[in-house]
Amino acid sequence: MPAYDECYLDSMITKTRYLFKLIGRNCSDPFLMISKYMKCDYRKYMDMGNPMYLNKTPKQIMEELGVSIQSGHETDEKYDEFILEWMADIYVYMQWEYDLSSSEIVEKLTPEKLYKQYYPLHETSVENGVRKLLSM
């Protein structure tokens, strides 16, 4: 059973994509910050379907994580924003569809490991990619 009402899913995917891009642009170690986000209490309340947390903006989430946003920052060439967006899609869908805690997901599938799985999994649907990742 999904973690929360489907009406929030598209919004969560959109905001998590933007959040991961902001993290890529404003953090020297995006993987560490993504892990911190996935394990934080804020994310735990999102996982439980709390509307107050599901409706927060990426900038509010960054503030909660203690990251200041520098306007005009480009992403580090080391991190591809398309891959960061794909990672957001995978994490959000995996958490929503399978009702797993985000902290449990990131322990089993670290951001570093997921980033490396972009090739070959990006060519399949998010749903199929999640199934493949869960079976690994």
N, C-alpha and C positions, 0 to 999 in steps of 0.2 A: 504494500500500500504506500502511495507517495507520502512524503514527509509533511507536506502542506498543500493547501488548495492549489489546483493547477492555474488559477487566475494570477498567481504570483510568479509563475515559472518564467515567462518571457521577460518580465521586469527584472527578475533575479539574474537571468543570463546577461541581459543588457548591462546592468549595473556592475556585475562581476567582471565582465569584459573591460569596462572602463576602469574599474578599480585596479585590475591587473596591469593595464597600460600605465596608470598613474604610478603604481608601484615600480614598474620598469623604468619610468622616467625619473623617479625621485628617490630611489633607494640604491645604495651601492651593491647590495646583495638581494636582488628581488626574490630569489628562492627562499631565503631565510625569512623575509617579510611575508611571503605567501604562506609559509608554514605557520608563522606567528598568527596571522589572520585566521587560518583554518582551525587553530587550536584555542583561540581566544573565547572568552565568555560571550562576547558580542555575537560571534558566529554560532555559538551553541544555542542562543535564543532564536536565531534565524532558523536553525535546524529544527527547532521545536515548533516553528510556524508562528511565532509571536509577531503579529502585524506591526507593532511599534518598531521592531528591528528589521523586518522585511522591507519596510518602507523608507529606510534611511538611504541617503545618497552616498555615492562613493567618497565624496569629499568629507562627509560626516564620519564615515568609517575610517578614513585616513587619519582624521583628527583623533579619533578614539584610539588608534594604534600609535599615536604620538609622532606621526610623520607630517612634516610641513610640506606643502605643495609649492614648488617653485614654478611660477608661470613661465611659459616659453621653453621649458626643458624638453629636449628631444630624448627619445629612448636611447640608451647605450647601444651602440652597434653590436655589442656582444649578445644582446637579447632581441629576438625578432618579435615585434608586436603581434603579428599574425599568429605566432605560436602561443604567445601569452593569452590571446583571445581564445584560441582553441582549448587551451588548458582550462580557462574559465568555464567554457561550455561543458567540458568533460566533468570537472569537479561539481558544478551545479547540477547537472543532469544525474550524475551518479548518486549524489546525496539525496536529491528529490525522489527519483524513481525507486531507489532501494532503501530509503529511510535509514541511511547510515549516518553516523555522526561524522562531521567534517574532520574532527581530530583523528578519528579512526581511519578515515580515508587517507589523510596525508601521512599517517604513520606507515601505511601499507604501500602507498603510491606517492613518494616524495615528489616535490616540484622538479627536482633535477631529473628523476627517472621519467616523469611524465613528459618533460620537455624533449627528452631523447626519443620518446615514442611517437612524436609528431610524424616522422617518417618511419613507417609506412601508413600509420593509422589515420592520417588526415584525409585520406581519399575515401574513407568509408563514412557512413552516417555517424553522428554522435552516439546514437543508441547502440549501434553495432560496435563502435569503438569501446564504449563502456563495457559491453558484454565481454569483449576480447580482453580488456584490461583486468576485469574481475576474475577471469579464468586463468590468468598468468600466475 
